[in-house]
Amino acid sequence: MESGFGQSVDGILRYEIFNRFVVEIDYISRIVTLHDPKSYKHSGSGQAIPLMIKDNRPFVRGKIMQVGTKAAEGNFEFDIGQVGAITLGESFTSEHELLKFSRKTLQTNTG
């Protein structure tokens, strides 16, 4: 996995963790803390992001915003280990006309 990410990977947080605990991720300090959801009370400067679990996968509610268009809202799979910035399905991009203002690109073989 490390070759695909271009950096070392210490572990992967999966459904089982998000389903059983409140997960606090401090990106700056590189610390993950697991809390009992029954006794957890949010404090501090971070922001709580509620997760929805569907088919053993975590989702968050979010908006995709482009200049000059209406925000496209949806439930997005939460995958902080994904190599790309964001992946959107064809039905979502078509429904919300997200490619309307995108630049056209050409794929070429430089081999």
N, C-alpha and C positions, 0 to 999 in steps of 0.2 A: 504493500500500500504506500509506503513512503516514497517510492519513485513516482507514483502518480500525483502525490500532493506536493512534491518538491521539498518536503521537510519531514522531520521525525513525527511519528504518530504514537502517542502514549496510550490511546484507548479510544473506544467508540461507545457513546452513550446510546442505548437502544430503548425500545418500547418498555421493557421491564423496569428500567430505572424511572422513566417519566411517568409510568403508570402507578408506581408505588411511593414516590417521593416528590416533594417540592425541590426542584433543582435550581441552585443558585450558581451562576457562572460569572466569575470575575475574570474577564479577559485580560485585564492589565496585569493582575497578580498571578494569572494562570492557575487559579484555584477553583475547583468544583466542590460545592458543599451540598450534601443531601440532608433535607429536613423532613421530619414527620409532619405530614399534612394536617393532622388533627391539632397540633400545638403550634404550627408555624404562624408567625405574625410578621408581615413585611415591614422593614425599617431601613432607613438609609436612602441614598440618592439614586439607586437603581430603579428600573421600571419593571413591574410585573407584567408578564406576557402570558395570558391564559392559553393553555394547549387543549385541543380537542383530540381525543383518541378515536380513530376509525380504522378498522381492519388492522389493528396493532401498529398503526403508524400515527405519529403526532402531526397535527395541523394547527396553524395559527390563522386568525382572521387578519387580512391586510388589504392595502390599497396599492395599486400601480398607478402612478401619476405621470402624465406627459404634459408638456407645455401646450396649451391650446386645445386640450381635450378634457372630457369628464373623467374623473377617477374611476378606475375599474376595480371593484371590490370582489373579494373571493376568499375561499379557504385554501391556504397554501401549505404543502407539506413542509414541515420544519426539518431541514437537513443541513446543519452547520458544517458537516463534513464534505459537502458537495464541492467538487473542484470548480465548477462554473459559478458565476455570480447568481444567476437565477434561470430556471427552466420553466417555460410556460407551454402548455399544450395548445394544439392547433384550434380546438373548439373554443377555448378561452380567448385566444388572441383574435380569432375571427369575430366572436360575439361582441367584443369590446373594441374592435377595429384598431388594435394596437400596432399593427404593421403598416397602417395607412401612411404614416409620416416617416417610416424607416428608410434608411439609405439602401439602395439596391447594391448587392455585392455579386461578384462573379467568382466562381471557384475555378482555379487553374491548376494544372499539373506542372510543377516546376522541376520535376525529376529529370 
